[in-house]
Amino acid sequence: MKKIHLLIIKSFIRPFIATFFVMMFILLMFFLFKYVDDIIGKGFEWYTILELMYYQSMVQISMALPLSVLLSSIMTFGTLGENYELVAIKSAGISLRKAMQPLLVLILILTAGSFVFSNYILPKANLKFYSLMFDVRNKKLAFLIKPGVFNNSIPDYSIRVDSKDEDGKMFGIMIYDHKGTNGIPKVILAKEGELNKSPDGKYLIFDLKNGVTYEEQASSSGVYNPRQIMYRSRFKETQPKFDMASFDMQKTEEGNFGSNTVMLNLKGIERKQDSLTKKMDTLNINRAVTLGNNFKQSNIALGYTKVKIAPKKIDKDILKNIPNGFRLQSVQNAANIVSTMKQGLDYGAPVQEDLKGEIIFTSVEYQRKFTLAASCILLFFIGAPLGAIIRKGGMGLPVVIAVIFFLIYHIITTVAEKSAREGNLNPVFGMWIAFIILTPLAVFLTYKATVDSALFDVNYYKQFFIKLLRIKQK
């Protein structure tokens, strides 16, 4: 038994490691395609991009791990079935259930590790990734000056070029210097130029050749006058300098993102959810008190006593029950009360809606900590029986079947999560609905595999239809 267990475990570990890294590579490529405009062409150091990809790879484990378990389990038992090793194991009196036991223990260990990862490591990875991604998106364009487009990357300057060659030399240059005297811009036109860094790296030097500078004289009052004198000076070569400090990527404090739900563990989510619930209760109490005060402060409540008086029956037309001299005043008072109540409701409704959405989101993220771990077990009990049934190894049919089942799982989870976040589904039910739907399928496939069912055998269905046709012909 120990040799068979080692054989099955070795057969599982090799494809699992291979598929895991393949999935991680594919998901990282998707990430690069999605954020290529935010990363490429901004003058980042290579280690900044590697750091960003490292944190993103930690985030993508939540999707790569379940898919790797599903694919490797199909490949493992498919290869054993294709090489008749599974038949030899069963002929030795070892059932499929017993053959799956060592892998089940391994999957349980992997499940516990994935829960620890999602609760302690993933929040920190999200914090690092989102803070760094925020800095990347807010970093200004360093050296990307596109022909025919004004570039405002440098504060107080607007630069436009007509064309640019492969060596970086630019032609038809126009520079607006907005730091001119009293806010009057200075215009620099040059036939050609080239951007270079200063030796200390603190300044960006624009080597301009054969150009003209236009500058208007400022009035004594500091007000722009179109009839003021304009000075024009020609130059063969000039070198305006721009401060490079505006191009440096500023590191944002990670604590600014620490309260985000995806960057909290279970205890942090519980504390945040409790705080949000208290805020919601306080808001509802304050709104109820405010609405009650609107009635008590109105003229309707004048003469209020603790003496119990029998309620007066009012007909459908309320105005007829009010004396003629007080009807206009009563209508105005009622309109003021309604207006005040509407203002209070309009002010509190968006706040209440935001709090409700935050509470739902915390519930979703709380359940996600468990669904990542549970998905490994579910997909294993789908993949292992499937591999035993189809009896095909390698990267062909198992990959297709694994992708189909994972897409089913992922689509159900995504749609249910979206519905839960919109308030259409209970957050707990929405996050676990994929397991509720696919668990009977896992039980059915496990049963079919243990009884050696030919569920995916094409020849079996051919023989079945041939027999059916023969019966009809008779």
Secondary structure in CASP SS format (residue, H / E / C, confidence):
PFRMAT SS
TARGET T0000
AUTHOR 0000-0000-0000
METHOD secondary structure of the structure
MODEL  1
M C 1.00
K H 1.00
K H 1.00
I H 1.00
H H 1.00
L H 1.00
L H 1.00
I H 1.00
I H 1.00
K H 1.00
S H 1.00
F H 1.00
I H 1.00
R H 1.00
P H 1.00
F H 1.00
I H 1.00
A H 1.00
T H 1.00
F H 1.00
F H 1.00
V H 1.00
M H 1.00
M H 1.00
F H 1.00
I H 1.00
L H 1.00
L H 1.00
M H 1.00
F H 1.00
F H 1.00
L H 1.00
F H 1.00
K H 1.00
Y C 1.00
V H 1.00
D H 1.00
D H 1.00
I H 1.00
I C 1.00
G C 1.00
K C 1.00
G C 1.00
F C 1.00
E C 1.00
W H 1.00
Y H 1.00
T H 1.00
I H 1.00
L H 1.00
E H 1.00
L H 1.00
M H 1.00
Y H 1.00
Y H 1.00
Q H 1.00
S H 1.00
M H 1.00
V H 1.00
Q H 1.00
I H 1.00
S H 1.00
M H 1.00
A H 1.00
L H 1.00
P H 1.00
L H 1.00
S H 1.00
V H 1.00
L H 1.00
L H 1.00
S H 1.00
S H 1.00
I H 1.00
M H 1.00
T H 1.00
F H 1.00
G H 1.00
T H 1.00
L H 1.00
G H 1.00
E H 1.00
N C 1.00
Y C 1.00
E H 1.00
L H 1.00
V H 1.00
A H 1.00
I H 1.00
K H 1.00
S H 1.00
A C 1.00
G C 1.00
I C 1.00
S C 1.00
L H 1.00
R H 1.00
K H 1.00
A H 1.00
M H 1.00
Q H 1.00
P H 1.00
L H 1.00
L H 1.00
V H 1.00
L H 1.00
I H 1.00
L H 1.00
I H 1.00
L H 1.00
T H 1.00
A H 1.00
G H 1.00
S H 1.00
F H 1.00
V H 1.00
F H 1.00
S H 1.00
N H 1.00
Y H 1.00
I H 1.00
L H 1.00
P H 1.00
K H 1.00
A H 1.00
N H 1.00
L H 1.00
K H 1.00
F H 1.00
Y H 1.00
S H 1.00
L H 1.00
M H 1.00
F H 1.00
D H 1.00
V H 1.00
R H 1.00
N H 1.00
K C 1.00
K C 1.00
L C 1.00
A C 1.00
F C 1.00
L C 1.00
I C 1.00
K C 1.00
P C 1.00
G C 1.00
V C 1.00
F C 1.00
N E 1.00
N C 1.00
S C 1.00
I C 1.00
P C 1.00
D C 1.00
Y E 1.00
S E 1.00
I E 1.00
R E 1.00
V E 1.00
D E 1.00
S E 1.00
K E 1.00
D C 1.00
E C 1.00
D C 1.00
G C 1.00
K C 1.00
M E 1.00
F E 1.00
G E 1.00
I E 1.00
M E 1.00
I E 1.00
Y E 1.00
D E 1.00
H C 1.00
K C 1.00
G C 1.00
T H 1.00
N H 1.00
G H 1.00
I C 1.00
P C 1.00
K E 1.00
V E 1.00
I E 1.00
L E 1.00
A E 1.00
K E 1.00
E E 1.00
G E 1.00
E E 1.00
L E 1.00
N E 1.00
K E 1.00
S C 1.00
P C 1.00
D C 1.00
G C 1.00
K C 1.00
Y E 1.00
L E 1.00
I E 1.00
F E 1.00
D E 1.00
L E 1.00
K E 1.00
N E 1.00
G E 1.00
V E 1.00
T E 1.00
Y E 1.00
E E 1.00
E E 1.00
Q C 1.00
A C 1.00
S C 1.00
S C 1.00
S C 1.00
G C 1.00
V C 1.00
Y C 1.00
N C 1.00
P C 1.00
R C 1.00
Q C 1.00
I C 1.00
M E 1.00
Y E 1.00
R E 1.00
S E 1.00
R E 1.00
F E 1.00
K E 1.00
E E 1.00
T E 1.00
Q C 1.00
P C 1.00
K E 1.00
F E 1.00
D E 1.00
M H 1.00
A H 1.00
S H 1.00
F H 1.00
D C 1.00
M C 1.00
Q C 1.00
K C 1.00
T C 1.00
E C 1.00
E H 1.00
G H 1.00
N H 1.00
F C 1.00
G C 1.00
S C 1.00
N C 1.00
T H 1.00
V H 1.00
M H 1.00
L C 1.00
N C 1.00
L H 1.00
K H 1.00
G H 1.00
I H 1.00
E H 1.00
R H 1.00
K H 1.00
Q H 1.00
D H 1.00
S H 1.00
L H 1.00
T H 1.00
K H 1.00
K H 1.00
M H 1.00
D H 1.00
T H 1.00
L H 1.00
N H 1.00
I H 1.00
N H 1.00
R H 1.00
A H 1.00
V H 1.00
T H 1.00
L H 1.00
G H 1.00
N H 1.00
N H 1.00
F H 1.00
K H 1.00
Q C 1.00
S C 1.00
N H 1.00
I H 1.00
A H 1.00
L C 1.00
G C 1.00
Y C 1.00
T C 1.00
K C 1.00
V C 1.00
K C 1.00
I C 1.00
A C 1.00
P C 1.00
K C 1.00
K C 1.00
I C 1.00
D C 1.00
K C 1.00
D C 1.00
I H 1.00
L H 1.00
K H 1.00
N H 1.00
I C 1.00
P C 1.00
N H 1.00
G H 1.00
F H 1.00
R H 1.00
L H 1.00
Q H 1.00
S H 1.00
V H 1.00
Q H 1.00
N H 1.00
A H 1.00
A H 1.00
N H 1.00
I H 1.00
V H 1.00
S H 1.00
T H 1.00
M H 1.00
K H 1.00
Q H 1.00
G H 1.00
L H 1.00
D H 1.00
Y H 1.00
G H 1.00
A H 1.00
P H 1.00
V H 1.00
Q H 1.00
E H 1.00
D H 1.00
L H 1.00
K H 1.00
G H 1.00
E H 1.00
I H 1.00
I H 1.00
F H 1.00
T H 1.00
S H 1.00
V H 1.00
E H 1.00
Y H 1.00
Q H 1.00
R H 1.00
K H 1.00
F H 1.00
T H 1.00
L H 1.00
A H 1.00
A H 1.00
S H 1.00
C H 1.00
I H 1.00
L H 1.00
L H 1.00
F H 1.00
F H 1.00
I H 1.00
G H 1.00
A H 1.00
P H 1.00
L H 1.00
G H 1.00
A H 1.00
I H 1.00
I H 1.00
R C 1.00
K C 1.00
G C 1.00
G C 1.00
M C 1.00
G C 1.00
L H 1.00
P H 1.00
V H 1.00
V H 1.00
I H 1.00
A H 1.00
V H 1.00
I H 1.00
F H 1.00
F H 1.00
L H 1.00
I H 1.00
Y H 1.00
H H 1.00
I H 1.00
I H 1.00
T H 1.00
T H 1.00
V H 1.00
A H 1.00
E H 1.00
K H 1.00
S H 1.00
A H 1.00
R H 1.00
E C 1.00
G C 1.00
N C 1.00
L C 1.00
N C 1.00
P H 1.00
V H 1.00
F H 1.00
G H 1.00
M H 1.00
W H 1.00
I H 1.00
A H 1.00
F H 1.00
I H 1.00
I H 1.00
L H 1.00
T H 1.00
P H 1.00
L H 1.00
A H 1.00
V H 1.00
F H 1.00
L H 1.00
T H 1.00
Y H 1.00
K H 1.00
A H 1.00
T H 1.00
V C 1.00
D C 1.00
S C 1.00
A C 1.00
L C 1.00
F C 1.00
D C 1.00
V H 1.00
N H 1.00
Y H 1.00
Y H 1.00
K H 1.00
Q H 1.00
F H 1.00
F H 1.00
I H 1.00
K H 1.00
L H 1.00
L H 1.00
R H 1.00
I H 1.00
K H 1.00
Q H 1.00
K C 1.00
END
